[in-house]
Amino acid sequence: MTEGTKAGFVALIGEPNAGKSTLLNRMVGAKVSIVTHKVQTTRARIRGVCMEGNAQIVFVDTPGIFRPRRRLDRAMVTAAWGGAADADIVVLLIEAHRGLTEGAQAIIEALKAREGAQPVALAINKIDKVKAEKLLELSKQLNEAYPFVRTFMISAERGYGVDDLREWLASELPESPWFYPEDQIADLPMRQIAAEITREKLTLRLHEELPYQLTVETEKWEEREDGSARIDQVIYVTRDGHKGIVLGKGGETIKAISKAAREEMTEFLGRPVHLFLQVKLRPGWLDEAERYTEMGLDFRDGD
Ligand SMILES: Nc1nc2c(ncn2[C@@H]2O[C@H](COP(=O)(O)OP(=O)(O)OP(=O)(O)O)[C@@H](O)[C@H]2O)c(=O)[nH]1
């Protein structure tokens, strides 16, 4: 079907923790990206697709934009801006209670520096956390800082204002045939979704710096005759000492993580899953090109 249809790409940008994944999940109506309380959980460029009337909106959920220090961080930032560059519309998410932070200011400066760029809409998120007067003031301040084409006040978590934003995005998209079959919600391969699920459980369970230095890969995926799936994954750690932390006393930690991940995968796939996790030491993974490609990032971006 091409007659009267619209389709296009929307990039969600914002500081880490602004609520990009929550907004994406709310718009797409399914758990596509991974939401946790920790910052910087979105490493890969994940897209969700949603239908609004005759329009197909393809979201590019970008990693949080921040000041890059490490090589991996730099690759993430390039991926974030790469997503924005490909998009028809950019939506900048700002946290209502934090306002125009230094980080937000840096993003606005970067937006201004682009040439012939797409329209940028402002979405002030987490409005459930502030009073109305403060919102109006913030909206004025932000619109003075950048010529946003529209301003939306939303709460991604509670769903306030999200329908308006989605309807507006649909109305702005160009006429085009759809990119994906209507019932398809995410183009992220199942193996990668399964790895993201395990990584989310690790992040929730293990605190401080450690989760950041972990990566999960799905090594094998076997469809069984009884309708179940056997999934083998490897958790790579960068230091030998981390292995013990991930395994826990008597393997308790890894067992709990495995159970939680398996339950979520079973629910996601709608059929039984047998999950096998292994922990391996790979000191150099942060610098290995292959790992970056698995995460949807271009290694050269970090140079
Ligand atoms: N109170 C409130 N909390 C929200 C809202 N939207 C998101 N959050 C919370 O903010 C936190 C961060 O949300 P995410 O969606 O993971 O943020 P993100 O921008 O994708 O973060 P990165 O992946 O680190 O870039 C989570 O704990 C969400 O539950 C909102 O409208 N109101």
The ligand as an SDF file (V2000), in Angstrom:
LIG
                    3D

 32 34  0  0  0  0  0  0  0  0999 V2000
    8.7060   10.6250   37.1130 N   0  0  0  0  0  0  0  0  0  0  0  0
    8.9640   10.2830   35.8420 C   0  0  0  0  0  0  0  0  0  0  0  0
    9.9800    9.4320   35.5720 N   0  0  0  0  0  0  0  0  0  0  0  0
   10.2090    9.1000   34.2860 C   0  0  0  0  0  0  0  0  0  0  0  0
    9.4350    9.6310   33.2100 C   0  0  0  0  0  0  0  0  0  0  0  0
    9.9240    9.1440   32.0480 N   0  0  0  0  0  0  0  0  0  0  0  0
   10.9690    8.3540   32.3830 C   0  0  0  0  0  0  0  0  0  0  0  0
   11.1540    8.3120   33.7190 N   0  0  0  0  0  0  0  0  0  0  0  0
   12.1730    7.5530   34.4790 C   0  0  0  0  0  0  0  0  0  0  0  0
   13.4720    8.0480   34.1700 O   0  0  0  0  0  0  0  0  0  0  0  0
   14.4380    6.9950   34.1770 C   0  0  0  0  0  0  0  0  0  0  0  0
   15.2200    7.0010   32.8700 C   0  0  0  0  0  0  0  0  0  0  0  0
   14.3920    6.6360   31.7910 O   0  0  0  0  0  0  0  0  0  0  0  0
   14.9500    5.9570   30.4510 P   0  0  0  0  0  0  0  0  0  0  0  0
   13.8080    5.8400   29.5370 O   0  0  0  0  0  0  0  0  0  0  0  0
   15.7490    4.7480   30.7620 O   0  0  0  0  0  0  0  0  0  0  0  0
   15.9670    7.0950   29.9600 O   0  0  0  0  0  0  0  0  0  0  0  0
   16.8960    7.1470   28.6660 P   0  0  0  0  0  0  0  0  0  0  0  0
   16.8930    8.5450   28.2280 O   0  0  0  0  0  0  0  0  0  0  0  0
   16.4900    6.1180   27.6640 O   0  0  0  0  0  0  0  0  0  0  0  0
   18.2980    6.7780   29.3040 O   0  0  0  0  0  0  0  0  0  0  0  0
   19.6400    6.2260   28.5820 P   0  0  0  0  0  0  0  0  0  0  0  0
   19.3240    4.8830   28.0350 O   0  0  0  0  0  0  0  0  0  0  0  0
   20.5990    6.1700   29.7260 O   0  0  0  0  0  0  0  0  0  0  0  0
   20.0220    7.2130   27.5490 O   0  0  0  0  0  0  0  0  0  0  0  0
   13.6600    5.7210   34.4250 C   0  0  0  0  0  0  0  0  0  0  0  0
   13.7790    5.4050   35.7970 O   0  0  0  0  0  0  0  0  0  0  0  0
   12.2270    6.0940   34.0600 C   0  0  0  0  0  0  0  0  0  0  0  0
   11.2770    5.3280   34.7760 O   0  0  0  0  0  0  0  0  0  0  0  0
    8.3410   10.5180   33.5540 C   0  0  0  0  0  0  0  0  0  0  0  0
    7.5940   11.0110   32.7040 O   0  0  0  0  0  0  0  0  0  0  0  0
    8.1680   10.7990   34.8680 N   0  0  0  0  0  0  0  0  0  0  0  0
  1  2  1  0
  2  3  2  0
  2 32  1  0
  3  4  1  0
  4  5  2  0
  4  8  1  0
  5  6  1  0
  5 30  1  0
  6  7  2  0
  7  8  1  0
  8  9  1  0
  9 10  1  0
  9 28  1  0
 10 11  1  0
 11 12  1  0
 11 26  1  0
 12 13  1  0
 13 14  1  0
 14 15  2  0
 14 16  1  0
 14 17  1  0
 17 18  1  0
 18 19  2  0
 18 20  1  0
 18 21  1  0
 21 22  1  0
 22 23  2  0
 22 24  1  0
 22 25  1  0
 26 27  1  0
 26 28  1  0
 28 29  1  0
 30 31  2  0
 30 32  1  0
M  END
$$$$
